[in-house]
Amino acid sequence: MALPPRQSSMRRSWDLSPWEGDLEAYREDLYAGMAFGMPDMRAFAREWLEELLRVGYYGIEESLGLPLKQQSGEFFSPPRSRPIYGDAYPARVGDVGQIVWLKLDGPRSPERGYREITVSDEPLRTDAAILAALTALEGRQLDLGALHEVLARVLPLRGESFFDRWTRALEDRHTSEDLQSTLQDLRHHQSLDYALMLLRYHSPGFDDLAIEERAELIAETCSHINEFLEVLHKLMTFLEHGKPKRRGPAATKVAARDVKAAVLREVDGLTNRQIAEVLCMDVPADYLIKGDYPRVRKMADVAGAPWWPPSEKKGGKRRCRQ
């Protein structure tokens, strides 16, 4: 307690060369692409996550409820709010209600000399990144069939959450057994509340819509979340064990099959032939000659070798030590 406060020795990224303390120059380079100079994946992720924290989620312009867009021709810059009046104006496209931004002071036309009007419908890159991170953390794969059953009977009212309705339905002794079973099978009410949060934020009039329309919007949002999570999972699993132009069975399925083969051999004492019958595997073409199931043997050996506990001989069979 008597010592003076310790001064932080941590240097910020933009304090280093070539930025020399210029945060804006550093951000310009970050948006233009810095992966070539940062081979450390963790450090690169930290730089972007800190930038996303600095920027925050824009989403929509609060006073007008209009979504902001990436500025035309400035794809490498940190996002800036478009002025509501001045050189850019929001406009709705047709009956779909999509918002685009018309920028009136675009580059001058070389043929006619006046400034051209440019149209931007690109979401802010930082908004997309934050939304992707939140969806990966909050989203869960949902059974859409079961979801439609729930939405028809347990749809939150204004100011309510799925958690509120879910809890009351499960505690209500008048709730039918089939609905209680569906709720318990669906499980992930937190993913539904996340979808509800997104819709309420991006569509301020969401709670005023008809029940059927609200239910359909929630179902479609969850469908898109399912698709996003599936694609993200494919990317991550490919990066872990992918090979060029080759597709094999999912790693989890292969591991589960091999572990089951090892358990059948080590715990149940089955022969390779019996294991093949349990796992519905084809008889090798040369079985009558060699009398062996090499594929089953390899599966059990691979699964058992690295982690299988010591075993003992008893009655001529190996039994796993508990």
C-alpha positions in Angstrom: 0.0 0.0 0.0 3.0 2.3 0.6 4.3 1.8 -3.0 3.3 4.4 -5.7 0.7 3.2 -8.2 2.2 1.0 -10.9 2.2 2.7 -14.3 0.9 0.5 -17.1 3.7 -0.5 -19.5 1.3 -1.8 -22.2 1.6 0.0 -25.5 -1.3 0.4 -27.8 -1.1 -1.0 -31.3 -1.2 2.4 -32.9 1.6 3.6 -30.8 4.0 1.4 -32.8 5.6 2.2 -36.1 4.4 3.2 -38.7 1.4 4.8 -37.0 3.3 6.5 -34.1 0.2 7.2 -32.1 -2.2 8.0 -35.0 -5.3 6.0 -34.2 -7.2 7.0 -37.3 -4.3 6.0 -39.6 -4.1 2.6 -37.8 -7.9 2.1 -38.2 -7.6 2.9 -41.9 -4.9 0.2 -42.3 -6.9 -2.3 -40.2 -10.0 -2.0 -42.4 -7.8 -2.1 -45.6 -6.4 -5.5 -44.4 -3.6 -6.3 -42.0 -3.6 -10.1 -42.0 -0.5 -10.2 -44.2 1.5 -8.6 -41.4 0.0 -10.4 -38.4 0.6 -14.2 -38.6 -0.5 -14.6 -35.0 -4.2 -15.5 -35.3 -5.0 -14.6 -31.7 -3.3 -11.2 -31.9 -5.2 -10.5 -35.1 -8.5 -11.5 -33.5 -7.8 -9.2 -30.5 -7.1 -6.2 -32.8 -10.5 -6.6 -34.5 -12.5 -7.4 -31.4 -11.1 -4.2 -29.7 -12.1 -2.2 -32.8 -15.6 -3.7 -32.7 -15.8 -2.6 -29.1 -14.7 0.9 -30.1 -17.2 1.2 -32.9 -20.2 -0.6 -31.2 -23.4 -1.6 -33.0 -25.0 1.1 -35.1 -28.0 -0.9 -36.3 -30.4 1.9 -37.1 -30.5 5.6 -36.8 -32.4 6.0 -33.5 -34.6 9.1 -34.2 -35.8 7.9 -37.6 -35.6 4.1 -37.2 -33.6 3.8 -40.4 -30.8 1.2 -41.0 -27.4 2.7 -41.6 -25.4 1.6 -44.6 -21.7 1.3 -45.6 -20.7 4.5 -47.4 -20.3 4.1 -51.1 -16.6 4.0 -52.1 -15.3 3.9 -48.5 -15.1 0.2 -47.9 -11.9 0.5 -45.9 -12.9 3.2 -43.5 -14.4 2.9 -40.0 -18.2 3.3 -40.3 -19.5 6.8 -39.9 -23.1 7.9 -39.6 -24.6 9.2 -42.8 -25.9 12.7 -42.4 -29.7 12.8 -42.4 -29.7 16.0 -44.4 -27.0 17.2 -46.7 -25.2 14.9 -49.2 -27.2 11.7 -48.4 -30.8 10.8 -48.0 -32.6 7.5 -47.1 -35.2 6.1 -49.5 -37.5 3.1 -49.4 -37.4 0.7 -52.4 -40.8 -0.3 -53.8 -43.2 -2.2 -51.6 -40.5 -4.3 -49.9 -39.6 -1.5 -47.5 -35.9 -1.9 -48.0 -33.9 1.2 -47.1 -31.1 2.5 -49.4 -29.1 5.6 -49.0 -28.7 8.0 -52.0 -25.5 9.9 -51.9 -25.8 13.2 -53.9 -22.2 14.3 -54.0 -20.6 11.3 -55.7 -17.7 11.5 -58.1 -18.1 13.9 -61.1 -19.2 12.2 -64.4 -16.3 12.6 -66.9 -18.8 12.9 -69.7 -21.3 15.4 -68.2 -19.3 17.1 -65.4 -21.9 16.9 -62.7 -21.7 14.9 -59.5 -23.4 11.5 -59.9 -25.8 9.9 -57.4 -24.6 6.7 -55.8 -26.8 4.2 -54.1 -25.7 2.2 -51.0 -27.5 -0.8 -49.7 -24.5 -2.5 -48.0 -24.8 -3.1 -44.3 -22.0 -1.7 -42.1 -19.2 -4.3 -42.0 -18.8 -3.8 -38.3 -22.5 -4.4 -37.7 -22.3 -7.6 -39.7 -19.3 -8.7 -37.7 -21.0 -8.0 -34.3 -24.2 -9.7 -35.5 -22.2 -12.7 -36.6 -20.4 -13.0 -33.2 -23.7 -12.6 -31.2 -25.5 -15.2 -33.4 -22.6 -17.7 -32.9 -22.8 -17.2 -29.1 -26.6 -16.9 -28.6 -28.0 -19.0 -31.5 -28.9 -22.7 -31.3 -30.0 -25.1 -33.9 -33.8 -25.4 -33.5 -36.3 -27.9 -34.8 -38.5 -25.7 -37.0 -41.4 -28.1 -36.9 -41.5 -28.0 -33.1 -40.9 -24.3 -33.2 -44.1 -23.7 -35.3 -46.1 -25.7 -32.7 -44.7 -23.5 -29.9 -45.2 -20.2 -31.7 -48.9 -21.0 -32.4 -49.5 -21.4 -28.6 -46.8 -19.6 -26.6 -46.0 -16.4 -28.5 -44.9 -13.5 -26.3 -47.0 -10.4 -26.1 -45.7 -6.8 -26.0 -42.9 -6.5 -23.4 -42.9 -10.3 -22.7 -40.1 -12.7 -23.4 -40.1 -16.3 -24.5 -38.7 -17.2 -21.1 -41.7 -15.6 -19.3 -44.2 -17.5 -21.5 -42.1 -20.7 -21.4 -41.9 -20.7 -17.6 -45.6 -20.0 -17.1 -46.6 -22.8 -19.6 -44.4 -25.4 -17.9 -45.7 -24.4 -14.4 -49.4 -24.3 -15.4 -51.0 -27.6 -14.6 -53.6 -26.9 -17.3 -50.9 -27.0 -20.1 -51.4 -30.0 -22.2 -48.8 -32.8 -22.0 -48.0 -32.5 -25.7 -47.1 -28.8 -25.4 -45.0 -29.4 -22.3 -43.2 -32.2 -24.1 -42.6 -30.0 -27.1 -41.3 -27.1 -24.9 -38.9 -29.5 -23.1 -37.7 -31.0 -26.4 -37.1 -27.6 -28.0 -35.1 -26.5 -24.9 -33.4 -23.4 -26.3 -35.7 -20.6 -25.3 -32.6 -18.3 -25.1 -32.1 -18.5 -28.8 -35.8 -17.5 -29.4 -35.4 -14.5 -27.1 -32.3 -13.5 -29.0 -34.3 -13.7 -32.3 -37.0 -11.7 -30.6 -34.5 -9.0 -29.5 -33.2 -8.7 -33.1 -36.7 -8.3 -34.5 -37.8 -5.7 -31.9 -34.6 -3.7 -32.4 -34.6 -3.7 -36.2 -38.4 -3.5 -36.6 -39.7 -1.0 -34.0 -43.3 -1.8 -34.9 -42.8 -5.5 -34.5 -45.1 -5.9 -31.5 -47.9 -4.1 -33.3 -48.1 -6.7 -36.1 -50.7 -9.5 -36.2 -49.9 -12.6 -34.3 -49.5 -14.7 -37.4 -47.1 -12.2 -38.9 -45.0 -12.0 -35.8 -44.8 -15.8 -35.5 -43.7 -16.1 -39.1 -41.0 -13.5 -38.7 -39.6 -15.3 -35.6 -39.7 -18.6 -37.5 -37.9 -17.2 -40.5 -35.3 -15.5 -38.3 -34.6 -18.8 -36.5 -34.4 -20.5 -39.9 -31.7 -18.1 -41.0 -29.9 -18.6 -37.7 -29.9 -22.4 -38.3 -28.4 -21.8 -41.7 -25.7 -19.5 -40.4 -24.7 -21.9 -37.6 -24.5 -24.8 -40.1 -22.3 -22.9 -42.5 -20.1 -21.6 -39.6 -19.8 -25.2 -38.3 -18.7 -26.4 -41.8 -16.1 -23.7 -42.0 -14.6 -24.5 -38.6 -14.6 -28.2 -39.1 -13.0 -27.8 -42.5 -10.2 -25.6 -41.0 -9.6 -28.3 -38.3 -9.3 -31.3 -40.6 -10.2 -30.4 -44.2 -8.2 -31.7 -47.1 -8.3 -30.4 -50.7 -11.1 -31.7 -52.8 -11.9 -34.5 -50.4 -14.9 -35.1 -48.3 -15.2 -37.8 -45.7 -17.7 -38.7 -43.1 -18.2 -36.2 -40.3 -15.4 -36.5 -37.7 -17.9 -36.9 -34.8 -19.7 -39.8 -36.5 -16.4 -41.6 -37.3 -15.2 -41.1 -33.7 -18.5 -42.3 -32.2 -18.4 -45.4 -34.4 -14.8 -46.2 -33.5 -15.4 -45.7 -29.8 -18.4 -48.0 -30.0 -16.3 -50.7 -31.7 -13.6 -50.4 -28.9 -16.2 -50.7 -26.2 -17.8 -53.8 -27.8 -14.4 -55.4 -27.9 -12.9 -54.3 -24.6 -16.0 -54.3 -22.4 -18.4 -56.8 -24.0 -15.6 -59.1 -25.2 -17.1 -59.4 -28.7 -15.1 -60.7 -31.6 -14.4 -58.6 -34.7 -17.1 -60.6 -36.6 -19.7 -59.9 -33.9 -18.8 -56.2 -33.8 -19.3 -56.0 -37.5 -22.7 -57.5 -37.2 -23.7 -55.1 -34.4 -22.5 -52.1 -36.5 -24.1 -53.5 -39.7 -20.9 -53.6 -41.6 -20.4 -55.6 -44.7 -18.4 -58.9 -44.7 -14.9 -58.5 -46.3 -14.6 -60.1 -49.7 -11.6 -62.2 -48.5 -13.2 -63.2 -45.2 -13.4 -66.9 -46.2 -9.7 -66.9 -47.0 -8.3 -64.7 -44.2 -11.0 -65.0 -41.6 -10.5 -61.5 -40.5 -12.3 -58.1 -40.3 -9.3 -55.7 -40.7 -11.5 -52.6 -40.8 -13.2 -53.5 -37.4 -9.8 -54.3 -35.9 -8.4 -51.0 -37.0 -11.4 -49.1 -35.7 -11.2 -50.6 -32.3 -7.4 -50.2 -32.1 -7.6 -46.5 -33.1 -10.3 -45.7 -30.6 -8.8 -47.7 -27.8 -5.1 -46.9 -28.1 -4.8 -43.3 -26.8 -7.2 -43.2 -23.9 -8.3 -46.7 -23.0 -7.7 -47.5 -19.4 -5.5 -50.5 -18.3 -7.3 -53.8 -18.7 -7.1 -57.2 -17.0 -7.5 -60.7 -18.2 -10.3 -62.6 -16.6 -11.8 -65.8 -17.8 -10.0 -65.5 -21.1 -11.6 -62.1 -21.8 -10.3 -58.6 -21.4 -12.4 -56.5 -19.0 -12.1 -52.8 -18.5 -10.9 -51.8 -15.0 -13.5 -49.5 -13.5 
